Amino acid sequence: MPERGWIQAHPWVTFICRLLGLGVFVLAFFLPAVSSPEPGATVFPGWKCASIALTEINALFGKAVTGTPSFEVILVVLSGWINPLIALVLCCSFSRKLVILRRILGGLILICMGATWMFFSLEKVSPLIGHYLWIAGALLILAPDAIGGKRKPAEAGRLPSKG
């Protein structure tokens, strides 16, 4: 077993990590996620943020779109893609053969997270506990593929060295 990574040697760790991540990720939808910069600071729960991002995705690709969308709208759309990409990662997690695809999706998710924080910075939006748990849950789901390592080729068939 020394030639395999610890995560690969203990597949239950991957399952527990993803299950815990999914629980935290889903919990985040019901908690306060962001606070607007306006006077009176409107607080939005995670499900409302997801709804707004989905609306922006539909608006961006809808038939009624005229002109180019603002940079902020593009950032919100990228943020909105985190949820379906996480769902894809979870669907692909049942096969070890899809590790490369999961790593590519993980990279896209990290880019989308960066877009989320850029939007927060530009619009002076304050992240709250729901946002932090949403990110933590997503990272827990992605973690096994990021730290899983590579399997070393089998040493079988090698001739012993002379000398």
N, C-alpha and C positions, 0 to 999 in steps of 0.2 A: 503493500500500500504506500510506501514512501514516494513512489514516482507520480502519484496523483495528488492534486490539490486537496486541501482539507475540505472545502465545500463539495467537491465532487465525491469525496470519500464518504460524506455524510449528507445524502440527498434530502433527508428530513429537515436539515437546516434551511435549505432553499425553500421548501414548502412552508415552514414556519415563518420565515422572513417575509415571503410574499403574502401569506395570510395575514400576518400582523400589519404589513404595509397596507393591504386592502382595507382592513378594519379602520386604521387611522385615516386613510384617504377618504373613505365613505363618511366617517364621523365629521370630518372637516366641512362637509357640505351643510351641516346643520348648525355650525358655530359661526359667530361673527368673523368675517374674512377681511373686509376692508372698511376704511372710514374715509369719507370724501372730505376734501379740503374746505368745502363751503362752510359758512357760519351755521352753526347748529349741527355740524358733522353728522351726516347721514351714515348709518352703519348698515352694510349689506352682508347678509349671510352668504356662505359659499354657494348654495344652490342658486341664489339670485345672480351672483357673478357669472356662474356657468350659463345661466339663461341669457344674460346680456351678451356674453361672448358668442353664444349660439345665434342670437339675433343678428349680431354683426357679421357672422359668417354668411348667414342667409342674405343679408343686405349686400354684402360684397359680391356675391356670386349671383344675385337675383337679376332679373331682366330689367328692373327699373333703375339700375345703376347708371348714372351719367357722370362722366369725368373720372378723374383718378381719385381714389380714396386717400384720405389723410394718413400721415405716418402713424398717428395714434390709433386709427382704425385697424391698420395692418398689425400693429402690436397687440391689440385686443384679439384679433383673429388668431394670431399665433398662440396667444395665451389660451384661447378656446380649444386649440387642437390638442392640448395636453390630455384632456379626459379621454377622447377616442384613441389616442396613441397608447395610453396606459391600458385601455381595454384590449388593444391589439397585442401588447406585450403579454398580458395575462392569457390571452387565447393562444399565443405562440409558446407559452411556457410549459406546455404538456409534451413537447418534443425537444430532446437534446440537440437534434439536428438543426434546429432553428436558432441556435445561439448567435450566429452572425446577424441574422435579421433582428433579433432582440437587441443586440448591441447597436445596430444602426438606428433602430427606433429610440433607444435610450439617448443616443447623441442628438436626435431631433428633439426629443423631450427637453434636454438640457438647453438647447437653443431657444425653445419656446419659453422655458423658465426665465432665461435672460431677457426675452422680449417682455415678459410680464413685469420684471423689475425695472426695465427701462420705461415702460408705461407708467409705473408707479412714480418714478423719479420725475418724468416730464409733467405729469398731471398732479403732482404733490399728493398722491393717494397714500394713506398709511395702512400698511398690512397689519392685520390683527391675528389672534391665535388660530383662527380657522385657516388662514393662508399658510401660516407656518406648519400646521399639521398636514395640510394638503401637500405641501412640498415634501415634508418628511415622509409621508405615506408613499408618495411617488418614488422617492429615493430608496426607500426600503424595498419596494417592488423591483426596482432596477438593480439593487446592490448585488444579488447573487451572480448576475452576468458580468458585472464590472469587476468583481474580485474573485471570480471562479478560476481564473488562470487557464493554462493550456495543459492538456494531457501530454506527457512525454511519450515518445514512441516506445513500444515494448522492446525490451533488451533481448528477447528470445531470438535465437538464431545467430547470435554473435559468437564468433570464435574467441576463445580466451587469448589474450595477448601473450606473446612469448617474452620471457626474459625476466 
